[in-house]
Amino acid sequence: MTVTLHDLLPAQLRRSWAVDATVPDLDLYSLYRARQIADPHRTAILDAKGKLCYTAMDRKVRSLAVGLRKLGIRPGEVVAVQLPNGRNAVIADLAIAAVGAVALPFPVGRGSLEAECLLRRAAAVAVIAAVEHRGNTHAADLHTLSPTLPALRHVIAAGKGGTAPEGTIPLADLLRSDPADFVAERPDPDSPARILVSSGSEAEPKMIAYSHNALAGGRGNFLGSLLPDDTPPRCLFLVPLASAYGSNGTAVTLARHGGTLVLLDHFTAEAALAAIREHRPTHVLGVPTMVRMMLERLDAESTARDGAARDGTAQEGAAQEGAASPGELPAPTALVLGGSILDETTAERARRAFRCPVVNLYGSADGVNCHTGLTMEPRESEGPGVVAGRPDPQVAEIRITEPDSEGLREAAEGAVGEITARGPMTPHCYVGAPDLDARYRTPDGWVRTGDLGFLDKEGVLHVVGRLKDVVIRGGANISPAEVERELTAHPLVRDVVCVGVPDELMGERLAACVVPHSAEKPTLDSLCELLTERGLERRKHPERLLLVDELPLTPAGKPDRKAVRKRCADEAV
């Protein structure tokens, strides 16, 4: 059983990018295999288990591909993957591609109700899941769901030997298949390779089908623009590989660019900083909230060192030959931040702390990408919104259209309108959701993002907010993103999310959920004073405040706005 995945982009346009070599026009496994042949001993993975080179991983990929084929997995069928960041997740990605199937990765931590929705709508025939990860028993939970999923034939359990729940297939058994029996399927590079999952603003998660060329080509061109030379990148992924942002891992970092993946099975600020110090990545990819947590940790380390120095108790280890101060960080080529609004306060602090360019990545699973470049000098913003860089047609062309206009008429030059995108990274379609195809795709293949922005006179994109993401207070619209951007400049605010909470009189009121930067806590009055100083009109000021130690995050590592909204409605004062 396979799900139908139509390509909503004109076939002639899709093929033109292969003809002019904008995309590599090879399937993901063939790309990876070419990298392995070119440099067989290069490190592919650095994870909790240590190093794994390209050749050793290729043997495991071939073994798993043989095992999947013996289970009856056929080209075009969907195989889901719910694994933490690590070698097994990457091996699964490549093995699924090698048999011509379509991967559906989604992050660990997502509950069984959401998993059931994804597997049902994608008609997944198999799922590879962790036996246990941080208290979650995904393999057993998914096996329990299998009677309600007629397409699901196999639950494959990844864990230590002998721990697979009854009724599941141990991943270790499949990895013992003879790699010599492997024969690559060689799927069409323009055929579906992976389904990206995005929570978005819909009631159910959105699933978007991408081809081999859209991933390794379009998305691969994005990372390629951030490589200063031909040296393969060494990318530390702080986000799950199973997230939309994480799709830049296997397909892009390894298969397209022949690089190395540095992986943490879950994010903490301490672990991320330790990985930077130990493994010296060229690129660190995360979301702004993660970087704020890392900056907070660096501040705490600096305070502790200063205190130790004053007391005359500084550790002698740093003075030993070849030893580096625990406060020093090797400077990456770039810190690449996406997933949510990157304010200039966070960007500037990160530039100073990491001593490298901070790339603001505006993008989504739906098919849009625009980013700033490798410069230490922030671009001065002209007008509202956040600077998202100059669109790259080798990734995605951007145009601004009049919201809700018939035929999506282009907006006047410099005017704010809906951001639409089309290019080599454009996906096929939404999975099992023709209503989303009708709402967000045009007959000629453009993707409607639902985001508002404008192109300035130099062709640079500014992202202003979302068409839907507004708080309506007494009939007046408030953009939470605009208020958040200003509040991050408050000296006592480390992180902030603004949401609307129900109100009988005004319909909604704006609430600010704030993580304080120190023991001293901001007050609602002090936040509003700052907004007044920065020129934000009073009607846009928050009227509720909730102070928290950490923002709740989704399994993909983004702030969980639904959880914030509920807490603010229950607890904000």
Salt bridges, closest charged atoms under 4 A:
ASP7 OD1 - ARG14 NH2 2.74
ASP7 OD2 - HIS428 NE2 3.91
ASP25 OD1 - ARG15 NH2 2.67
ASP39 OD2 - ARG42 NE 3.05
ASP47 OD1 - ARG87 NH2 2.78
ASP58 OD2 - ARG33 NH1 2.78
ASP58 OD2 - ARG62 NE 3.09
GLU77 OE2 - ARG74 NH2 2.91
GLU77 OE1 - ARG153 NH2 3.19
ASP93 OD2 - ARG194 NH1 3.69
GLU114 OE2 - ARG110 NE 2.73
GLU116 OE2 - ARG120 NE 3.28
ASP173 OD1 - ARG176 NH2 2.29
GLU185 OE1 - ARG69 NH2 3.53
ASP190 OD2 - ARG15 NH2 2.68
GLU202 OE1 - ARG439 NH1 3.15
GLU204 OE2 - ARG120 NH2 3.98
GLU204 OE1 - ARG121 NH1 3.54
ASP265 OD1 - HIS266 ND1 2.90
GLU270 OE2 - ARG297 NH1 3.79
GLU278 OE1 - HIS279 NE2 3.78
GLU296 OE1 - HIS517 ND1 3.02
ASP299 OD2 - ARG349 NH2 2.96
ASP299 OD2 - HIS517 NE2 3.60
GLU301 OE1 - ARG277 NH2 2.79
GLU301 OE2 - ARG297 NE 3.78
ASP343 OD1 - ARG292 NH2 2.77
GLU344 OE2 - ARG351 NH2 2.19
GLU348 OE1 - ARG351 NH2 3.15
GLU348 OE2 - ARG352 NH1 3.61
ASP366 OD2 - LYS206 NZ 2.83
GLU402 OE1 - ARG409 NH2 2.72
GLU418 OE1 - ARG448 NH2 2.78
ASP451 OD1 - ARG466 NH1 2.57
ASP456 OD2 - ARG379 NH2 3.15
ASP456 OD2 - HIS462 NE2 2.92
GLU458 OE1 - ARG379 NH2 2.78
GLU482 OE1 - LYS540 NZ 3.00
GLU484 OE2 - ARG561 NH1 2.97
GLU486 OE1 - ARG534 NE 2.50
ASP495 OD1 - ARG292 NH1 2.50
ASP503 OD1 - ARG509 NE 3.00
ASP503 OD1 - ARG544 NH2 3.82
GLU537 OE1 - ARG539 NE 2.80
GLU537 OE2 - LYS540 NZ 3.69
GLU543 OE2 - ARG473 NE 2.55
GLU543 OE1 - ARG509 NH1 2.63
GLU550 OE1 - ARG494 NH2 2.50
ASP570 OD2 - LYS566 NZ 3.11
GLU571 OE1 - ARG567 NH2 3.30
